Amino acid sequence: MADGRTVLVTGVSRDLGRTFARTLAADPSVDRVVGVDAVPPRGDIGDVTFVRADIRNPVIAKIIDREDVDTVVHMSVIATPGSAGARGTMKELNVIGTMQLLAACQKSPRVRKLVVKSTTTVYGSSSRDPAMFTEDMEPRRAARSGYAKDVAEVEGYVRGFARRRPDVVVTMLRCANVIGPRVVSPLTSYFRMPVIPTVLGFDPRLQFLHEHDLNRALRHAVLEESHGTFNVAGDGIMPLSQALRRLQRPGVPLPSIAFGGLGSALRSARLADLSPELISFLTFGRGVDTTRMRTELGFEPQYSTAEAFCEFASTLTPTGGHAVRMLDSVAERLPEPEEAPLPGAPRLSIAGGTDG
């Protein structure tokens, strides 16, 4: 592609979007970067031109036209409501916002490239999953609600746009869980807990993408002619048990019913957001095949899954006895078990030990 392009990046109020926009603005092959979000970004955005706008509003079409945008990078699909408000607002931002953005791109004769940051969460997590998902595979169990359903709808709209505008290069990156010292997400919040609850009897396979490699993959997609959908993840798989050893933080296995109850308690206490899809991921795990990433997209991550996690873990301090007290503080929020334990069987406490 010729130099001198103008790139619009959505979602720049969040750290990943802001960092990418700032990095792209420093690239000599990019003329201008316009960052769009409903709230101003925190921190330095470098040479990025910030425009305060809500992509759910048709005004986004005027911005694309006024700024002579030829490349759009969509990073506004969010995993948790956060400051956005309730779940309904989150769904509007994800789905309605994407629809308005795509409608604006469709109307613009200047737009010739669309890059969408998607996620491997779209594959779901279940006991019937294949060892590795390829891009052509569907989830074994379609998502009925939450972030995973939003992502599935967003991807459907993007595919529809690609059919209507075959002249536009559409690159969709299904990124594994992004991890790094500066990443704040439901999964990194889970790993930052003083003690890590796990699902009894399960050791899920995890796959990560370093935040630095996310930036590199998005930049590569902007600068190269790569049409299609690509899994993007670091090499290798890491079992959750190995991750806990790297963290040097105590773990406590809980029965699945108690784990779900703990997730609700932690959400209420604003300590972590264990959504239903994250609980499924921490039960069954997920692996994706990245062959197409290398052969067709032409991208190679610098960090493997293990290396990405090790760098993240190195920034955390091993925890001690106060971890047990933290879980005890939310124990009373858990639902009472419906069945009594077998006679003579030790009763598992929330701290992971036994009573008596």
C-alpha positions, 0 to 999 in steps of 0.5 A: 500500500502507498504511504501517507495513509490516515488511520482511525482507531476506535477505543483509545480511552482504554490502555490497549487502544491508546498504546496502539494508536500512539505506536502507529502514529510514530510509524513513518509510513502512516501520515495521521492517526485519529483516535476516537472514543466517547471519553478522553484517553488517560495518559500520553497519546503522542501525535494522535489526533483525539476526537471525542465521539460515540461510535453508536452515533451516526456522526462517526460517518462525518468524522471518517469523511472529514478526516479523509480516513482510508484505514479503520482499526476497530478496538472498541469491543469490550469484555466488561461493562466497567465505566460503560455502565450496565451489561445493556450499555456494554452490548450497545457499545459492542454491537450497535457501535460496530454496526454504526462504524461499519455503516460509516465505512460502507458509505465512505469511498475512501476507506480501503482497509478495515482491521478488527480486533476480535478474540478467541473467546468467540470459540467458547470453552466446553468439554467437547472442544477440539484440541486446537480450533482453526479459523474455520471451526464453530464453537461447540456450544453457541454463546447465548449471552455476554461478551462471547455472544457480542463477539459472535454478532460483531464478527457476523456484521464484519463478514457481511461488510466484507461481502458488500465492500469487496474492494476493502481489505478486511482483516479480523484478528482473533487474539488469544487472551492478552497478557502483560504487566500493564494489561487490566482485564478479567483474566489478569485481575483473576491472576492478580488475586492474592489466592487463586481459586480453581475448579476442582478436577480441571486443569485447563489449557491456556494460551496467551498473547503478549501485549507487545505482540498485540501491537505488532500484529495490529500494525502488521495488519494495517500495513500489509494486504491480508484479507481474512480471519486469523487466530493470533496467539503465542506458541505453546499451551500452558496448563493453569497448574503451571501458571499458578506455580509461576505466580507463586501464589496459593491456589484453592480448588473448589467444586464447580458450584462453589466456584460459580458462587465465588464468582458472583461474590467477587463481582459484588465485592469488585475484586474480580469479574468471573463472568460465565464465559471466563468460568468456562475458560478456567474449567475447560481452557482453549487452544487455537491453531496459528498456522494461518497466522504464519503462512497467510498473515505473515506474522510471528509473535516474539513471545511464546505463551510461557514467555508472555506469562512469565513476564506478567508473573514477574511483576507480581509479589508472591502472597502469604497468609492474608490471601486466606483471610481475603477468601474467608471474607467472601465465604459467607456470600457463597450459596449453601451446598444442597447436599451434605458431605459424605459421612467421615469426609473432610469438609473443604473450607473456603481457604482450601484446608479442612475443618477439624 
